[in-house]
Amino acid sequence: MTRTAPAPRVLMLSDVYFPRVNGVSTSVQTFRRDLAALDCPSLLVAPQYPADRDDEPDVFRVRSRYLPFDPEDRIMSRRELMRICGSLIGQFNLIHIQTPFLAHRIGLRLAHRLGLKTVETYHTYFEHYFHHYLPLLPRSILSRLARSISRNQCDAVDAVIAPSPQMAQALTQYGVTSHIEVIPTGLDLKQFSGGDGARFRAANGIEPGRPVMLTVGRIAFEKNLNFLIDVLERTCQAVPDVLMVFAGDGPAVPHLKRRVERRRLGHNVRFVGYLDRSSGLLDCYRGADVFVFASKTETQGLVLLEAMAVGTPVVSTAVMGTKTVLDGAPGAVVVDEHLGRFSSAVVELLRHPRRRAALSAKASAFIAERWSSQEMARRMLDLYRRLLEPTHEIRR
């Protein structure tokens, strides 16, 4: 008699989650919502933050403490994490690890104890990340260390999820032997149907007709934001009243503010901090004329999808995961990291509203066709089911 695989009941473990705003939090929330709609419930264990937050169903918060070198993040209490996970035993039959820190270690320990399958999403391109925070060590040593840690962690789980083919290729080059499946985080267009650009401009004292460049995300050294300041300076030569809006926060804010001051660009830059995704962020996207992006470390680049979903034209480089997002995207102008060419593309869009409108009109249909979050959740559910098959063998 052939045994059928049990329905997936998933325990997700993550060292970060909302109200901490980043791509990991967004990905976890998006997949949990769409998996639940497919009758695949999940439990999420994540840190507790000082800021109050009304949590979603089945989110269990672990007492955490402050990290002096990274004030945005928290480190969970190991003892309480084990206690909470232990209290949930019997409610899950698969473990999905979202981050490579304490969540990874406890997730593996729990899986070994219970004899469960584990899957881990590789969200962060650490090889091109460490040197920004450990500048005293040679980059070659940090690169080898990142590759070694990543390889060992990925090979400790049953399957690895890469958000893009480029990240999957990098993991393969590291020597990872576990099965790697490419499943990006999708987008629900219904969540990006609102927003009021005029309201954002009014709230931030931005004149209705002033040209606005926007970038959204963590204000961190690995995001290549120095280059965007250079682009702004060059753009100002052709469009003197242009305003660059940075929506987000992070450790590089003081550095960027000093750079802006040295370039005498204070009149052309506005830092607005993190914005609520259901209201303020949508207003911000719609209040911008051009979205600009040049990060080299993205495993995917969700903010590019978000910008195109609301119809904000994109000018961006295409490196790592952003290559996949921007491949064939009719709402984007893809350029290399060349100051003159990037700035020229921005100026051309700022000066030609019809060109912006043409890009905007095509973007939403492209996102709906290729980047549906519901379709990505179905692919995730298929992977869960294959892992739970009694005679499971995932082929490369």
Backbone torsions as a table, in degrees:
resi	resn	phi	psi	omega
1	MET	NA	127.2	-177.7
2	THR	-80.1	126.7	177.3
3	ARG	-84.7	140.6	176.9
4	THR	-97.7	153.7	-179.3
5	ALA	-70.7	140.1	176.6
6	PRO	-68.4	157.1	177.0
7	ALA	-66.5	136.2	-178.6
8	PRO	-64.8	132.2	169.6
9	ARG	-127.5	109.9	-161.3
10	VAL	-105.5	133.9	167.5
11	LEU	-101.7	118.1	175.3
12	MET	-101.2	135.5	177.5
13	LEU	-121.5	130.4	-178.9
14	SER	-145.5	138.7	175.9
15	ASP	-80.3	-7.4	177.0
16	VAL	-140.3	147.7	172.2
17	TYR	-166.0	167.6	178.0
18	PHE	-52.8	142.1	16.3
19	PRO	-81.6	2.5	173.5
20	ARG	-69.6	117.7	-174.4
21	VAL	-92.8	117.6	170.9
22	ASN	-166.3	-179.0	-176.3
23	GLY	-66.1	-32.5	179.2
24	VAL	-64.2	-47.7	180.0
25	SER	-58.7	-45.1	-179.9
26	THR	-62.3	-44.4	-178.9
27	SER	-63.0	-46.2	-178.9
28	VAL	-61.6	-46.2	-179.2
29	GLN	-63.1	-43.5	-178.5
30	THR	-62.9	-48.2	-178.9
31	PHE	-66.5	-40.2	179.8
32	ARG	-60.2	-43.5	-179.1
33	ARG	-62.8	-47.4	-175.4
34	ASP	-76.5	-30.7	174.2
35	LEU	-66.4	-38.8	178.1
36	ALA	-60.9	-37.1	178.3
37	ALA	-66.9	-19.7	177.9
38	LEU	-98.2	17.5	-179.7
39	ASP	62.4	36.4	174.1
40	CYS	-120.9	89.8	-176.9
41	PRO	-72.5	156.2	176.8
42	SER	-140.8	149.4	171.4
43	LEU	-107.7	138.2	179.9
44	LEU	-121.2	127.0	174.2
45	VAL	-111.2	123.9	-172.8
46	ALA	-149.5	168.1	-177.3
47	PRO	-68.9	154.3	169.2
48	GLN	-89.2	138.6	-179.5
49	TYR	-115.2	157.3	179.2
50	PRO	-61.0	-36.0	-179.0
51	ALA	-69.7	134.9	176.9
52	ASP	-67.5	146.4	178.1
53	ARG	-154.3	134.5	172.9
54	ASP	-77.8	110.8	-173.7
55	ASP	-79.6	159.2	175.0
56	GLU	-76.9	168.5	178.6
57	PRO	-60.3	143.0	173.7
58	ASP	59.4	38.7	170.1
59	VAL	-109.2	123.6	-176.8
60	PHE	-112.7	121.0	-174.4
61	ARG	-95.6	136.5	-178.9
62	VAL	-107.8	131.9	176.5
63	ARG	-52.5	137.0	-175.3
64	SER	-139.2	167.0	179.1
65	ARG	-128.3	163.2	-175.9
66	TYR	-69.2	142.5	173.9
67	LEU	-105.5	111.5	-175.0
68	PRO	-57.6	-36.7	-176.2
69	PHE	-86.8	-5.2	-179.6
70	ASP	-150.0	79.1	-171.5
71	PRO	-63.6	-16.4	178.9
72	GLU	-75.6	-27.7	-173.8
73	ASP	-103.1	168.4	-178.9
74	ARG	-132.2	156.9	172.6
75	ILE	-114.2	125.8	-175.8
76	MET	-73.2	152.2	171.9
77	SER	-69.6	119.9	-177.9
78	ARG	-60.5	-43.5	-177.5
79	ARG	-63.8	-44.2	-178.4
80	GLU	-71.1	-33.7	176.5
81	LEU	-61.3	-44.4	178.2
82	MET	-63.9	-39.7	-178.9
83	ARG	-63.8	-45.9	-178.7
84	ILE	-65.9	-44.3	177.9
85	CYS	-60.9	-40.4	178.7
86	GLY	-62.5	-35.4	-179.6
87	SER	-70.0	-16.5	-177.6
88	LEU	-97.4	-3.4	-178.6
89	ILE	-57.9	134.7	-176.1
90	GLY	100.9	-15.8	-179.6
91	GLN	-99.1	-1.3	-178.9
92	PHE	-143.9	155.7	178.0
93	ASN	-131.3	11.2	179.0
94	LEU	-153.9	142.2	-179.3
95	ILE	-115.5	127.2	177.5
96	HIS	-115.5	110.9	-178.9
97	ILE	-92.1	132.2	-174.9
98	GLN	-105.7	-17.2	-175.6
99	THR	-142.0	152.9	-169.9
100	PRO	-94.1	25.6	-176.1
101	PHE	-109.9	-126.6	-178.2
102	LEU	-62.1	-35.7	177.8
103	ALA	-57.7	-38.5	179.2
104	HIS	-65.8	-48.5	-175.8
105	ARG	-64.8	-45.3	-178.6
106	ILE	-71.2	-36.0	177.5
107	GLY	-60.2	-44.9	178.4
108	LEU	-65.8	-42.3	180.0
109	ARG	-60.9	-42.8	179.8
110	LEU	-66.2	-42.0	-179.8
111	ALA	-62.8	-43.1	179.4
112	HIS	-65.1	-39.5	-179.4
113	ARG	-65.2	-37.8	-174.3
114	LEU	-100.0	-6.6	-178.3
115	GLY	69.6	39.5	-176.3
116	LEU	-106.8	156.7	175.1
117	LYS	-78.0	150.3	179.6
118	THR	-129.1	143.1	172.8
119	VAL	-129.3	146.0	-179.7
120	GLU	-135.0	134.9	175.4
121	THR	-92.8	129.7	179.2
122	TYR	-94.0	90.3	-172.7
123	HIS	-82.2	-29.4	-165.5
124	THR	-122.0	132.0	-179.1
125	TYR	-84.8	79.5	-170.0
126	PHE	-65.6	-27.6	-178.4
127	GLU	-58.1	-34.3	-179.3
128	HIS	-104.9	31.0	-172.0
129	TYR	-128.3	-44.7	-171.0
130	PHE	-58.1	-40.1	-171.0
131	HIS	-65.5	-20.2	177.6
132	HIS	-71.4	-24.3	-175.3
133	TYR	-111.1	-12.7	174.6
134	LEU	-127.6	63.9	-171.0
135	PRO	-68.7	-15.5	-177.4
136	LEU	-80.4	-15.4	179.2
137	LEU	-95.2	144.7	179.1
138	PRO	-59.4	141.2	-178.4
139	ARG	-62.4	-33.6	-179.3
140	SER	-63.5	-39.3	179.0
141	ILE	-67.9	-44.0	179.8
142	LEU	-64.0	-36.8	178.8
143	SER	-64.5	-45.4	179.1
144	ARG	-64.0	-39.2	179.2
145	LEU	-63.6	-45.4	180.0
146	ALA	-61.8	-41.6	179.9
147	ARG	-65.1	-42.3	-178.4
148	SER	-65.5	-46.2	179.2
149	ILE	-62.2	-45.4	-178.8
150	SER	-61.8	-44.3	-179.4
151	ARG	-61.5	-46.7	-178.4
152	ASN	-64.5	-41.2	-178.9
153	GLN	-69.2	-41.9	-179.7
154	CYS	-66.2	-36.6	-179.6
155	ASP	-75.5	-8.9	178.7
156	ALA	-85.6	-8.6	-178.8
157	VAL	-113.1	169.5	-176.5
158	ASP	-81.1	-28.9	178.3
159	ALA	-153.4	146.8	179.3
160	VAL	-117.2	134.3	175.9
161	ILE	-102.3	122.3	175.0
162	ALA	-105.2	132.8	-178.3
163	PRO	-72.4	-9.8	-179.3
164	SER	-152.7	156.6	176.1
165	PRO	-60.2	-33.8	-179.9
166	GLN	-64.3	-39.5	178.1
167	MET	-69.8	-37.8	176.4
168	ALA	-60.8	-41.7	179.1
169	GLN	-64.0	-41.3	179.0
170	ALA	-62.3	-42.5	179.5
171	LEU	-65.0	-38.2	176.6
172	THR	-62.9	-40.7	177.9
173	GLN	-66.4	-27.7	175.1
174	TYR	-67.6	-19.6	-176.1
175	GLY	100.7	14.5	178.3
176	VAL	-63.2	131.3	-178.4
177	THR	-107.8	-14.5	175.0
178	SER	-63.6	157.3	176.7
179	HIS	-62.4	133.1	178.0
180	ILE	-115.6	125.7	179.5
181	GLU	-119.2	131.4	179.4
182	VAL	-89.0	112.8	176.2
183	ILE	-138.2	99.3	177.8
184	PRO	-69.8	165.9	169.1
185	THR	-84.0	127.1	-179.7
186	GLY	-90.6	-172.0	-176.5
187	LEU	-133.4	138.4	175.7
188	ASP	-98.0	107.9	-175.3
189	LEU	-61.1	-26.0	179.5
190	LYS	-60.9	-30.5	-179.9
191	GLN	-75.0	-11.3	-176.7
192	PHE	-118.9	29.3	-179.5
193	SER	-93.6	-10.8	-178.1
194	GLY	-102.0	-153.9	178.8
195	GLY	100.2	144.0	-177.5
196	ASP	-136.5	101.9	-178.2
197	GLY	-62.9	-37.4	179.5
198	ALA	-63.9	-36.9	178.7
199	ARG	-65.0	-42.6	177.4
200	PHE	-61.3	-45.6	-179.1
201	ARG	-62.9	-43.0	-179.4
202	ALA	-64.0	-40.9	-178.3
203	ALA	-66.9	-24.0	-176.5
204	ASN	-112.5	12.8	176.0
205	GLY	65.4	34.1	-179.9
206	ILE	-102.5	123.5	-177.8
207	GLU	-59.1	144.0	-176.1
208	PRO	-54.1	-38.6	-175.5
209	GLY	-96.4	4.7	-176.6
210	ARG	-73.1	133.1	178.1
211	PRO	-66.4	132.9	-176.4
212	VAL	-127.2	125.0	167.9
213	MET	-98.2	145.0	-176.7
214	LEU	-135.6	141.6	164.3
215	THR	-134.8	144.4	-175.2
216	VAL	-126.9	137.9	175.7
217	GLY	142.7	-176.6	179.6
218	ARG	-65.8	132.0	178.5
219	ILE	-85.6	85.4	-173.2
220	ALA	-131.2	157.6	-174.2
221	PHE	-62.2	-33.7	-176.4
222	GLU	-74.8	-4.1	-177.4
223	LYS	-86.8	1.8	176.5
224	ASN	61.4	40.4	-176.9
225	LEU	-78.1	-22.7	174.2
226	ASN	-57.8	-39.3	179.2
227	PHE	-63.4	-39.1	179.8
228	LEU	-67.0	-32.4	173.7
229	ILE	-65.0	-40.4	176.5
230	ASP	-62.2	-41.4	178.0
231	VAL	-61.8	-43.3	178.4
232	LEU	-59.8	-46.1	-179.1
233	GLU	-59.1	-42.6	178.9
234	ARG	-69.1	-39.4	179.9
235	THR	-63.3	-36.0	-179.7
236	CYS	-59.9	-25.7	179.1
237	GLN	-65.1	-31.4	-179.6
238	ALA	-99.9	-30.6	-178.7
239	VAL	-129.8	81.3	-169.7
240	PRO	-59.8	-28.8	-176.2
241	ASP	-94.5	10.4	-179.6
242	VAL	-60.7	144.4	177.4
243	LEU	-119.1	130.1	176.3
244	MET	-100.5	120.1	179.6
245	VAL	-104.8	126.8	173.7
246	PHE	-105.0	112.5	177.7
247	ALA	-103.7	107.8	-176.7
248	GLY	148.7	-177.0	179.2
249	ASP	-150.1	170.2	179.0
250	GLY	156.7	-179.4	-171.6
251	PRO	-68.5	-17.2	-176.9
252	ALA	-90.8	1.3	-177.8
253	VAL	-58.9	-50.4	179.8
254	PRO	-58.0	-41.9	178.6
255	HIS	-60.4	-46.2	-178.9
256	LEU	-65.5	-38.6	179.0
257	LYS	-63.5	-39.5	176.4
258	ARG	-65.1	-40.2	179.3
259	ARG	-63.9	-42.2	177.7
260	VAL	-61.9	-42.6	-179.4
261	GLU	-64.7	-43.0	179.3
262	ARG	-62.2	-35.5	-179.5
263	ARG	-84.0	-1.4	-178.2
264	ARG	57.1	47.0	-178.2
265	LEU	-112.1	15.9	-176.4
266	GLY	-55.2	-35.8	179.8
267	HIS	-69.4	-18.1	-173.3
268	ASN	-107.3	8.2	-176.2
269	VAL	-132.9	140.2	175.7
270	ARG	-138.3	123.9	173.6
271	PHE	-98.5	119.8	-175.6
272	VAL	-110.9	1.0	178.0
273	GLY	72.4	-171.6	177.5
274	TYR	-72.1	143.3	-179.6
275	LEU	-122.3	146.4	178.3
276	ASP	-61.0	129.8	-172.6
277	ARG	-67.3	-26.3	-175.2
278	SER	-89.0	-7.3	-178.0
279	SER	-144.0	-72.7	-174.3
280	GLY	-59.5	-38.5	-178.6
281	LEU	-68.8	-40.3	177.4
282	LEU	-62.8	-42.4	176.3
283	ASP	-58.6	-41.9	-178.1
284	CYS	-63.3	-48.7	177.6
285	TYR	-56.2	-46.0	-176.2
286	ARG	-73.0	-19.9	178.2
287	GLY	-83.0	-6.5	-178.1
288	ALA	-96.6	152.1	175.8
289	ASP	-91.2	-34.2	-177.7
290	VAL	-143.4	136.0	173.2
291	PHE	-100.3	129.8	-177.6
292	VAL	-119.5	145.4	-174.5
293	PHE	-156.2	139.1	-178.5
294	ALA	-148.7	20.4	-178.5
295	SER	-65.4	143.4	179.4
296	LYS	-102.7	-2.4	-169.6
297	THR	-116.0	9.0	-175.6
298	GLU	-73.6	131.1	171.1
299	THR	-79.7	-16.9	173.6
300	GLN	-145.5	-70.7	-177.2
301	GLY	107.5	59.9	-175.4
302	LEU	-62.4	-33.0	-176.9
303	VAL	-64.4	-26.2	176.0
304	LEU	-66.1	-42.6	176.7
305	LEU	-63.1	-42.1	-179.2
306	GLU	-62.7	-44.5	179.8
307	ALA	-60.2	-46.7	-179.4
308	MET	-67.5	-32.7	-179.5
309	ALA	-62.9	-34.5	178.3
310	VAL	-92.3	0.1	175.3
311	GLY	89.1	18.3	176.0
312	THR	-88.0	117.9	-179.0
313	PRO	-60.1	144.9	-174.7
314	VAL	-112.8	137.5	164.5
315	VAL	-120.4	121.2	-172.7
316	SER	-154.0	153.7	164.9
317	THR	-75.9	167.9	178.6
318	ALA	-129.0	93.0	-176.2
319	VAL	-130.1	137.9	-178.7
320	MET	53.6	-126.9	-173.7
321	GLY	-64.6	-25.5	-179.7
322	THR	-69.0	-18.4	175.0
323	LYS	-59.6	-44.5	-178.5
324	THR	-68.8	-43.6	-179.4
325	VAL	-60.1	-39.4	-172.9
326	LEU	-93.5	-4.0	-178.7
327	ASP	-63.6	112.9	178.8
328	GLY	73.1	10.2	-176.5
329	ALA	-72.0	117.3	-177.5
330	PRO	-75.9	-10.1	180.0
331	GLY	-96.8	13.8	-174.1
332	ALA	-134.7	149.7	169.8
333	VAL	-111.1	116.3	-177.0
334	VAL	-98.3	126.2	178.8
335	VAL	-133.4	163.2	176.2
336	ASP	-86.1	175.2	-178.0
337	GLU	-80.2	70.6	178.3
338	HIS	-125.4	121.9	-171.9
339	LEU	-56.0	-45.8	-177.4
340	GLY	-66.4	-46.5	-177.4
341	ARG	-69.7	-39.8	179.3
342	PHE	-64.6	-47.6	-179.0
343	SER	-62.6	-40.1	179.4
344	SER	-62.4	-39.6	178.7
345	ALA	-64.4	-39.8	178.3
346	VAL	-65.3	-47.4	-178.5
347	VAL	-60.8	-41.3	-178.2
348	GLU	-60.9	-40.7	179.3
349	LEU	-72.3	-39.9	-179.9
350	LEU	-63.6	-31.2	-176.6
351	ARG	-87.4	-13.5	-173.5
352	HIS	-127.8	90.9	-179.6
353	PRO	-58.6	-33.8	-179.7
354	ARG	-66.2	-38.0	177.3
355	ARG	-64.5	-42.4	177.1
356	ARG	-61.7	-44.2	-178.6
357	ALA	-63.1	-37.5	179.7
358	ALA	-65.1	-42.6	177.8
359	LEU	-65.2	-42.5	-178.3
360	SER	-61.3	-41.8	-174.8
361	ALA	-63.4	-30.4	-175.5
362	LYS	-91.0	-15.2	-168.0
363	ALA	-70.4	-45.6	-174.4
364	SER	-61.9	-41.5	179.5
365	ALA	-63.0	-37.8	177.7
366	PHE	-62.9	-44.7	-179.8
367	ILE	-63.8	-45.5	-178.1
368	ALA	-61.5	-38.7	-176.7
369	GLU	-74.0	-40.4	-169.9
370	ARG	-106.9	-20.8	-169.1
371	TRP	-126.3	34.1	179.3
372	SER	-64.3	125.9	178.8
373	SER	-66.0	-31.2	178.5
374	GLN	-64.4	-39.5	178.4
375	GLU	-67.0	-39.4	178.2
376	MET	-64.2	-37.8	178.0
377	ALA	-65.3	-38.3	177.2
378	ARG	-62.2	-38.8	177.8
379	ARG	-66.5	-37.9	177.2
380	MET	-65.0	-43.7	179.8
381	LEU	-62.4	-38.1	177.6
382	ASP	-61.7	-41.3	177.5
383	LEU	-63.9	-45.4	177.8
384	TYR	-55.5	-46.0	-177.0
385	ARG	-64.0	-39.7	178.9
386	ARG	-65.4	-37.4	178.7
387	LEU	-65.1	-31.2	-176.6
388	LEU	-89.5	-3.3	177.0
389	GLU	-61.4	136.5	-176.5
390	PRO	-55.7	-35.0	179.7
391	THR	-112.2	39.7	-170.8
392	HIS	-61.2	133.8	171.3
393	GLU	-146.7	105.5	-179.5
394	ILE	-84.1	124.2	-179.5
395	ARG	-87.1	147.1	175.6
396	ARG	-71.3	NA	NA
